[in-house]
Amino acid sequence: MKKVVRGFYSVAYAVKLCKPNIICAYPITPQTEIVENLALMYANGELENCKYITAESEFAAASILVGASAAGARTFTATCSQGLILMSEVLFNAAGMRLPIVIVNTNRALSAPLSIWNDLQDSMALRDAGIIQVYVENNQEAHDMVPQAYKIAEDKRVRLPFMICMDGYKLTHAYEPVDLLDQNVVDSFLPPYSPEVYLTTKKPVAFGCYAPPHIYMEFRVAMQRAMERAKEIMEKVFADWAEVSGRNWGGHLEVVYPDSKNFVIAMGSIVGLLRKVVEELRNEGISVGLVKLRTFRPFPVQELRKSLENAEKIIVIDRSVSFGYEGNLSIELKSALYGMSPEVISFILGLGGRDVPKDFLKELVKNAILGKEKSGFKGFKEFEEVIP
Amino acid sequence: MLIEVRFHGRGGQGVVTAADFLAIAGFKEGYYTLSFPTFGAEKRGSPVASFLRISDEPIVVRDEIYNPDYVVVLDPSIFEAVNVTSGLKESGMLIANYPKSSEDLKAFLKTNSKVLTINATKIAMKILGRPTTNTTMVGAFAGATGLFKLETLKETAEEFFEGPLKERNVLAIEEAYRYMKEVCR
């Protein structure tokens, strides 16, 4: 049923259809309305076989989900920014324990200074946790990604936490038409979660226990192999989803105008703006295509190398920074393209919710293609640092 | 076809709701719609803006609206604090809650775009008993632009509001809609 709904609702409704057993969260802007919607559904008795637990912090929320997931429950939480960082100690554990917790992260900047607004710094800080990360462009994609996230995370060849990254405000607060899934579509796609090994008094096991040097490394190698398997399994799940739902979001990447000389690459909701920018520049006779990167972990190295094998120039749009180096996506992309020789220009913009107007972005991309714009931060006011 | 609308007002007046309401109504009229707020400090009284795009094609751009076709102003005291006509197309229109005439406001704002005023605060006080002008201005916008049928707005209000608010908001929408239809005749 196609309806105009807010981003929050598109996620909450999809979570409901996935029949989670335990939902546990701590409120944080701009995530709160996701779990508010779920709490309302829970209070109204719409969530069968489910318990909604309020926690005293994000740390506690993640801890409760680790216990629940280890006991064989399908689990959900949503968070962002400081909340995600507070969860991080637990989430690294969840990955190591191979627990398929699904997290919706409504991307928000990190403190300090305090910002409730959007960029990608929070999820980037969790890059190395062993959590699958997918970035969505709009609220339909966020909605569609929830059942896929469970299916991928709970696959026994994977068993890793899954983070759906959606831009705070730009998506969460937006009303737009979303085709809400039917229960029977989700039921036919997503089987119930029934792990072979879980916490039970009938057959006691331990999760995440002490691993001395003679055994620790093998667990970490297993995580890496699970990520590598996830890459293939995701492709299959994405394709199955296209069949079941009639909506094809592509694979780990979506490439628009693959035969272009120049490419721009980005993740998240800014991809929409770039679709328009690319159209307009092509109308001006400039050969430029677009790579929408959906999967950030596992990183689709081969797919990127193949899609960009004839690229002369690649413009990377980053909305986060690794201080002391450069934009995070730019780092990853250059590493993936090692041995190839396109020129890579990377822009860091839109930090802390600073709006990126279409015309501004178009000028940047155009000038980069024409060789008139260098890498670096864009769209900030030049200032003199005061060093006392 | 892409129509871009920017709403100005103050926190607590329903500036965000106005855009959201019209996003739902626009979809009912068969358009693709997108609405979203600016994300200022979430407190009553501070200037707030929200945005609405209406198109016959799927909407992919999510930047703020810098060159609106229409500007809708919910608060008559906002003009000193915010440059509401910023980027407004010359062919565009400003529809404002303002106690004086359209000519007065046009002269005050020194704009070449069309200006229409309605005393929405008065209507809201009369019907809702409080100066929440969003539904009144939704009605005024629809009446002035002809983009929405009154029936669609009523149907949207039925879904959007609950309890006694529903009926009174429908009345506010209707009065402003008819007023603007009359003015624009």
Interface residues (C-beta under 8 A of the other chain):
Chain A: K3 V4 R6 P30 I116 W117 N138 Y169 K170 H173 A174 Y175 E176 P177 S269 I270 G272 L273 R275 K276 G353 D355 V356 P357 K358 D359 L361
Chain B: A19 D20 A23 I24 F27 Y32 T33 L34 S35 F36 P37 F39 I59 V60 V61 R62 D63 E64 Y66
